Amino acid sequence: MSRALESFAATVAGDDSKIDLARACLLIAEDAYPDLDVDHYMGEIERLAMRLRGRLPQPCGAEERVVALNQFLFEDLGYWGNTDEYYDPRNSYLNDVIERKTGIPITLAILYMEIGRRVGLPLEGISFPGHFLVRLRLRGGMLVLDPFGGGAPQSEDELRERLQRVIPEGAAGGVPVAELPLDQFLEPATKRQILARVLRNLKGIYRESDKSQRLLEVLNRILVVTPEAHADLRDRGLVYQRLEAFRAALKDLTEYLEREPQADDFEEIRARVMELSATCSRLN
């Protein structure tokens, strides 16, 4: 395990509530930026929060803090959701989001939550289907916000429209999408779930662009965050094979077969394992 991966593993170890989400996200960016000054960007988040805190009226309720956060981040500083180059990997690296003032729903939400938390807003991430959102519990209920859309509050009708765009009719056991209970989609995401979603965005980008080394680095981090992710173990083994790291490929794919004896691709992967075993024997 590399030093960068060891540092990441140490950061995400232990109780989920104690994970420093911003730092973990910045450590992910070390794969693309080996000389990244993580502490500098942690300090930048603190500086942004201090600037916002100085603008808050006293006393200041939760709704007023949300309004102030939205104005500060999206109007004054000019952060925006990158619809033009949505699949640019820089949108998934928090240092780039801070520098370029643009990102995708989940990275803008992470910055939004981290600044909000520092000014007294206990914001939580929501792994909403197709679009990451943020929620804030209030005495009178719950406020759901979209940092990708400038922090706009989401009505029940808007949330249901989002569901209908990503869930095919009939996919919910015969229950119409319009009648699905919203609560099940508004549960807070754990920090590990958030990190896994950031990494899976990068996984998709690097798989589509056929950047095997970058893909391997992302899969290494996914398996640190979610070691039980069997499909990612298989995918890492396939990437190792592509990179001609045959022994590492054999180890991962053999372990995948042991974990998933009923997998649909069992025979296909077993054939690869047999091929890799023969290749490794020739290398000895």
C-alpha positions in Angstrom: 0.0 0.0 0.0 1.4 3.4 -1.0 2.0 6.2 1.5 -0.9 8.2 0.0 -3.3 5.2 0.3 -2.1 4.5 3.8 -2.9 8.1 4.8 -6.3 7.9 3.2 -7.0 4.5 5.0 -6.1 6.1 8.3 -8.4 9.0 7.7 -11.5 6.9 6.9 -10.8 4.3 9.6 -12.9 4.0 12.8 -16.2 5.5 13.5 -18.0 7.1 10.5 -19.0 10.2 12.5 -15.4 11.0 13.2 -14.2 10.9 9.6 -13.0 14.3 8.3 -15.0 14.4 5.1 -13.2 17.4 3.5 -9.8 16.0 4.3 -10.7 12.6 2.9 -11.9 14.2 -0.3 -8.7 16.1 -0.7 -6.7 13.0 -0.1 -8.5 11.4 -3.0 -7.2 14.2 -5.2 -3.6 13.2 -4.4 -3.8 10.6 -7.1 -4.1 13.3 -9.7 -2.0 15.8 -7.8 0.8 14.0 -5.9 2.2 17.3 -4.5 -1.2 18.6 -3.3 -1.0 20.7 -0.2 -4.0 19.3 1.6 -3.6 21.6 4.6 -3.7 24.6 2.4 -7.2 23.7 1.1 -8.4 22.7 4.5 -7.3 26.2 5.6 -9.2 27.7 2.6 -12.4 26.0 3.7 -11.8 27.5 7.2 -11.2 30.9 5.7 -14.4 30.8 3.7 -16.3 29.8 6.8 -14.8 32.7 8.8 -15.7 35.2 6.1 -19.3 33.9 6.1 -19.5 33.9 9.9 -18.5 37.5 9.9 -21.5 38.4 7.7 -24.1 36.6 9.8 -26.5 38.8 11.8 -26.9 38.0 15.5 -29.0 36.3 16.5 -29.4 34.2 13.4 -31.8 31.3 12.8 -31.1 28.2 10.7 -33.1 29.5 7.7 -31.3 32.8 7.8 -28.0 30.9 7.8 -29.0 28.9 4.8 -29.9 32.1 2.9 -26.6 33.7 3.9 -24.7 30.6 2.8 -26.4 30.5 -0.5 -25.7 34.2 -1.2 -22.1 33.9 -0.1 -21.2 30.8 -2.0 -23.2 31.1 -5.2 -23.8 34.8 -5.6 -20.8 36.5 -4.0 -18.2 33.9 -4.8 -19.8 32.7 -8.0 -19.8 28.9 -7.4 -21.9 27.1 -10.0 -22.9 23.6 -11.1 -20.8 22.5 -14.1 -23.4 21.4 -16.7 -21.0 22.2 -19.6 -18.3 19.7 -18.7 -20.1 17.5 -16.3 -17.7 14.5 -16.7 -14.5 16.4 -16.4 -12.6 14.6 -13.6 -11.7 17.9 -12.0 -15.3 18.3 -10.9 -14.7 15.4 -8.6 -11.5 16.7 -6.9 -12.3 19.1 -4.1 -9.2 21.2 -4.6 -10.3 21.9 -8.2 -13.8 22.6 -7.1 -12.4 25.2 -4.6 -10.1 26.7 -7.2 -12.4 26.6 -10.3 -15.6 27.4 -8.3 -17.5 24.7 -10.1 -18.3 21.0 -9.6 -20.9 18.3 -9.8 -23.7 17.8 -7.3 -21.8 15.8 -4.8 -18.6 17.8 -4.6 -20.5 21.1 -4.4 -22.6 19.5 -1.7 -19.5 18.5 0.2 -18.1 22.0 0.2 -21.6 23.4 1.0 -21.9 21.0 4.0 -18.4 21.7 5.3 -18.8 25.4 5.2 -22.3 25.2 6.6 -21.1 23.0 9.5 -18.6 25.6 10.4 -21.3 28.3 10.8 -23.7 26.2 12.8 -25.7 24.4 10.1 -25.7 20.6 10.7 -26.3 19.8 7.1 -26.4 16.1 5.9 -25.9 14.6 2.5 -28.6 12.7 0.7 -27.8 10.0 -1.9 -30.9 10.9 -3.8 -31.2 8.8 -7.0 -29.4 10.5 -9.9 -28.6 13.7 -8.0 -26.9 14.3 -4.7 -28.7 16.7 -2.4 -28.4 18.1 1.1 -30.9 18.2 4.0 -31.3 20.2 7.1 -33.6 19.2 10.0 -35.8 22.0 11.3 -38.2 22.1 14.1 -41.1 22.1 11.7 -39.8 19.4 9.4 -37.0 19.1 6.9 -35.4 21.4 4.3 -34.0 19.7 1.2 -31.4 21.8 -0.7 -29.7 21.5 -4.1 -26.1 23.0 -4.0 -25.7 22.2 -7.7 -28.7 24.5 -8.3 -27.4 27.3 -6.1 -28.7 25.9 -2.9 -32.4 26.0 -4.0 -34.9 24.4 -1.6 -36.6 21.4 -3.2 -40.4 21.0 -2.9 -42.1 17.6 -2.7 -43.3 18.0 -6.3 -39.7 18.8 -7.5 -38.3 15.7 -5.7 -41.0 13.5 -7.2 -40.2 14.9 -10.7 -36.5 14.0 -10.1 -37.5 10.4 -9.1 -39.6 10.0 -12.2 -36.7 11.0 -14.4 -34.4 8.2 -13.0 -36.7 5.4 -11.9 -38.5 3.6 -14.7 -42.2 2.9 -14.2 -42.7 -0.7 -13.0 -39.2 -0.8 -11.4 -40.6 -0.4 -7.9 -42.6 -3.6 -7.6 -45.6 -2.2 -9.4 -45.9 0.9 -7.2 -46.2 4.0 -9.4 -43.2 6.3 -8.9 -45.5 9.1 -8.1 -46.8 7.1 -5.1 -43.4 6.0 -3.7 -42.8 7.3 -0.1 -40.2 10.1 -0.3 -38.8 9.4 3.1 -36.9 6.3 1.9 -35.0 8.5 -0.6 -34.2 11.3 1.9 -32.2 9.3 4.5 -28.8 10.8 5.3 -25.8 9.3 3.7 -22.9 8.2 5.8 -19.5 9.8 5.2 -18.2 6.5 3.7 -21.2 6.4 1.4 -20.4 9.9 0.2 -16.8 9.1 -0.4 -17.7 5.9 -2.3 -20.1 7.9 -4.5 -17.3 10.5 -5.3 -15.0 7.6 -6.1 -17.5 5.8 -8.3 -18.0 9.0 -10.3 -14.3 8.9 -11.0 -14.4 5.2 -11.7 -17.0 5.8 -14.4 -15.0 8.7 -15.9 -11.7 6.8 -16.0 -13.3 3.6 -17.3 -15.0 5.5 -20.2 -11.7 7.3 -21.0 -9.7 4.1 -20.8 -7.2 5.4 -18.3 -6.2 2.2 -16.6 -3.7 3.6 -14.1 -6.1 6.3 -12.9 -8.8 3.7 -12.7 -6.6 1.4 -10.6 -5.9 4.2 -8.1 -9.6 4.9 -7.8 -10.5 1.2 -7.2 -7.8 1.0 -4.6 -9.5 3.8 -2.7 -13.0 2.3 -3.2 -11.8 -0.9 -1.6 -10.4 1.0 1.3 -13.8 2.7 1.9 -16.0 -0.3 1.1 -13.9 -3.5 1.4 -17.0 -5.6 0.9 -17.6 -4.2 -2.6 -17.0 -7.5 -4.5 -17.7 -6.1 -7.9 -15.0 -3.5 -7.4 -12.6 -6.2 -6.3 -13.3 -8.0 -9.6 -12.9 -4.8 -11.6 -9.6 -4.1 -9.9 -8.4 -7.6 -10.9 -9.4 -7.0 -14.5 -7.5 -3.7 -14.5 -4.5 -5.4 -13.0 -4.7 -7.9 -15.8 -4.8 -5.1 -18.4 -1.8 -3.5 -16.8 0.0 -6.9 -16.9 0.2 -7.1 -13.1 -0.7 -10.8 -13.4 -0.1 -12.0 -9.9 -2.2 -9.1 -8.4 -4.9 -9.8 -11.0 -4.9 -13.5 -10.0 -5.2 -12.7 -6.3 -8.2 -10.3 -6.8 -10.1 -12.5 -9.2 -9.6 -15.6 -7.2 -10.9 -13.8 -4.1 -13.8 -12.6 -6.1 -14.8 -16.1 -7.0 -14.5 -17.2 -3.4 -16.8 -14.3 -2.3 -19.3 -14.6 -5.2 -19.8 -18.3 -6.1 -23.2 -17.6 -7.5 -22.1 -14.6 -9.6 -23.5 -14.4 -13.2 -20.0 -14.0 -14.5 -18.5 -16.8 -12.4 -17.5 -18.9 -15.4 -16.1 -16.0 -17.3 -13.9 -15.0 -14.4 -12.9 -18.6 -13.6 -11.6 -18.8 -17.2 -9.5 -15.7 -16.6 -8.2 -17.2 -13.3 -7.1 -20.3 -15.1 -5.4 -18.2 -17.8 -3.7 -16.1 -15.2 -2.6 -19.1 -13.2 -0.9 -20.5 -16.3 0.7 -17.1 -17.0 2.0 -16.8 -13.4 3.4 -20.3 -13.6 5.5 -19.4 -16.6 6.8 -16.3 -14.8 8.2 -18.3 -11.9 
